[in-house]
Amino acid sequence: MDYTQLIEIIATILIIIAVPLVSIPKRLGLWFMFYGQIFWCIFAYLKEQNFFLIQSVFLFFMNIFGLYNWKKKGIK
């Protein structure tokens, strides 16, 4: 197993954990998504997948936006 495959596995696990938490809603889920997107960004960059990288960066910033808004609304 090479390191890019390990990055892909970590990112997948983080997102799988995040989705049910976000649907509750719990801010912890957005934190898992936040870190999962960091791993997806790294993976896309290393694999030279430019469109996937653009998508991952966009979703990364959407997670930051969500964390900010959910904090304002008092979602824990």
Contacts in CASP RR format, 6 or more apart in sequence:
PFRMAT RR
TARGET T0000
AUTHOR 0000-0000-0000
METHOD contacts of the structure
MODEL  1
MDYTQLIEIIATILIIIAVPLVSIPKRLGLWFMFYGQIFWCIFAYLKEQN
FFLIQSVFLFFMNIFGLYNWKKKGIK
4 43 0 8 1.000
4 46 0 8 1.000
4 47 0 8 1.000
7 39 0 8 1.000
7 42 0 8 1.000
7 43 0 8 1.000
7 46 0 8 1.000
8 39 0 8 1.000
8 43 0 8 1.000
10 36 0 8 1.000
10 39 0 8 1.000
11 36 0 8 1.000
11 37 0 8 1.000
11 39 0 8 1.000
11 40 0 8 1.000
11 43 0 8 1.000
14 32 0 8 1.000
14 33 0 8 1.000
14 35 0 8 1.000
14 36 0 8 1.000
14 39 0 8 1.000
15 32 0 8 1.000
15 33 0 8 1.000
15 36 0 8 1.000
15 40 0 8 1.000
17 29 0 8 1.000
17 32 0 8 1.000
18 29 0 8 1.000
18 30 0 8 1.000
18 31 0 8 1.000
18 32 0 8 1.000
18 33 0 8 1.000
18 36 0 8 1.000
21 28 0 8 1.000
21 29 0 8 1.000
21 32 0 8 1.000
22 29 0 8 1.000
22 30 0 8 1.000
22 33 0 8 1.000
25 70 0 8 1.000
25 75 0 8 1.000
26 75 0 8 1.000
26 76 0 8 1.000
27 67 0 8 1.000
27 70 0 8 1.000
27 71 0 8 1.000
27 75 0 8 1.000
27 76 0 8 1.000
30 63 0 8 1.000
30 66 0 8 1.000
30 67 0 8 1.000
30 70 0 8 1.000
31 67 0 8 1.000
33 59 0 8 1.000
33 63 0 8 1.000
34 60 0 8 1.000
34 63 0 8 1.000
34 64 0 8 1.000
34 67 0 8 1.000
37 56 0 8 1.000
37 59 0 8 1.000
37 60 0 8 1.000
37 63 0 8 1.000
38 60 0 8 1.000
40 52 0 8 1.000
40 56 0 8 1.000
40 59 0 8 1.000
41 53 0 8 1.000
41 56 0 8 1.000
41 57 0 8 1.000
41 60 0 8 1.000
43 49 0 8 1.000
44 50 0 8 1.000
44 52 0 8 1.000
44 53 0 8 1.000
44 55 0 8 1.000
44 56 0 8 1.000
45 53 0 8 1.000
END
